[in-house]
Amino acid sequence: MFPRSSGVLLHVSSLPGPHGIGDLGPAAHTWVDWLADAGCRYWQILPLGPTGYADSPYSSISSSAGNINLISPDLLVVDGLLAEDEVGGDQRTERVDYGRVAQHKWAMVGLSLSRLSGDLEDEFTRFRNSEAEWLEPYTLFMALRDAHGGGSWTGWSPELRARDPETLDVARRELADEIDRHAMGQFVFYRQLDALREHAAQRRVEIIGDVPLYVAADSVDVWLNPELFTIDMKTGMPTMVAGVPPDMFSDTGQLWGNPLYRWDVHGADDFAWWGRRLEAFFRQTDVLRIDHFTGFARYYVIDGSAETAAAGVWRDGPGATFFESMERRFGDLDIIVEDIGPLGDVVEDLRLQFGYPGMRVLQDAFDGDPGNESLPENFGDDSVVYTGTHDNDTVRGRLDSESDQYRQQALSYTQVSPETYPWALISRAWESVAVIAITPMQDLLGLSNEARMNYPSTIEGNWQWRMADDAASSDLAGNLADLNRRTGRSR
């Protein structure tokens, strides 16, 4: 399904640039060129949807919409929708200030809408017509959300919660300007994303996107389709929620809080909602990583009123039936699955049945167990090896913070000093039999804990890291290109 190849994990928000957050503009195009020069086939990103609670890409307000915080002001200037002195000046920050960025980008969308004319206005109209199935309910939902001070839809009137047609018609008339503005934001986002994907295709770089297993409770997905989720139909509150039991990240487990799927209802119409959801993700990227693939085999159920994830039960997921349905719809799926977790053979059997490559995280290999599945000698060529993911510390950060036993085993395995350990671990990943080798950009740069992207089970200080302007140097691209050639991973 995949050629022997390599890639780098770097979310769009982490790109450098002058506007307080990485975006879809010139820096993203330059990054694609850098990957191509380095001989990498893949650019892996995090979900691109509009973020909700705690700014997490994995808690999106919509499965189909894009995050307008990632809109490029520079490209709005190119389109004649903004003047150069209206983009806010130089804001080259080391970390993303989401509150400031969101306010700034929303103002830009409003200005751009007020100046729309000619061919661009015609293109906007065509976009609204072609994307109406998801765009109309999304823009109405967002306008209603704004009108309620950004509060959850569960706090709206009973008529709005239940989507009473007459009440919604009134809202559409009263909120028409806000609806237009949200539609404009989506138009600009997808226009810029399409241009970036076209450039990537020209440079033969493919984008790996990420599909969260669950959707946020406060999302247009749940508001429109409450019957598909474990939701109290009167209040909109989840009766059962998602998470994982106690693990290496948390003694009380991870209480994600997302409503669970009523898999029997989904199966009754051949998983049509899921088909539309994956179609939206493939609209944004070339290959998909399915986050928490284990949940399709078995999933953890927590009572909606629980304060932690310590008490829960496992239930069977849809399994092969789901993927058979998706393959009837899409053909062979270009997907990578996160098969990491406590379920072992149950998940492995499902993965092998469909031939999807699973994940191995190399920094997890050094626990003293020679049978550790993350050691390169223990995984096969149907694997995608990562030095780390967005949920891990950086390779250097973990080496600095782990036990002496871990440090000794990691340094013994790579036979290097702590200073050169990140590159040595990347080399081991590239030398492995895994079909794809991927490393976060933080590891390529040898950065420590200050560059960590996310701490699972926490809500503050995550998703903020940004790469320095000069970090992706030509020398680094040359070194990575040499490694790709030496290990047979060049494009």
Buried (B, 14 or more C-beta within 10 A) or exposed (E): EBEBBBBBBBBBBBBBBBBBBBBBBBBBBBBBBBBBBBBBBBBBBBBBBBBBBBBBBBBBBBBBBBBBBBBBBBBBBEBEBBEEEBBBEEBEBEBBBBEBBBEBBBEBBBBBBEBBEEEBEEEBEEBBEEBEEBBBBBBBBBBBBBBBEEEBBBEBEEBBBBBBEEBBEEBBEEBEEBBBBBBBBBBBBBBBBEBBBEBBEEBEBBBBBBBBBBBBBBBBBBBBBBEBBBBEEEEBBBBBBBBBBEBEBBEBBBBBBBBBBBBEBBBEEBBEBBBBBBBBBBBBBBBBBBBBBBBBBBBBBBEBEBEBBBEBEBEEBBBEBBBBBBEEBBEEBBBBBBBBBEBEEBBBEBBEEBEBBBBBBBBBBBEEEEEBBBBBEBBEEBBBBBBBBBBBBBBBBBBBEBEEEBBEBBBEBBEBEEEBBBBBBBBBBBBBEBBBBBBBBBBBBBBBEEBBBBEBBEEEEBBBBBBEEEBBEEEBBEBBBEBBEEBEBBB
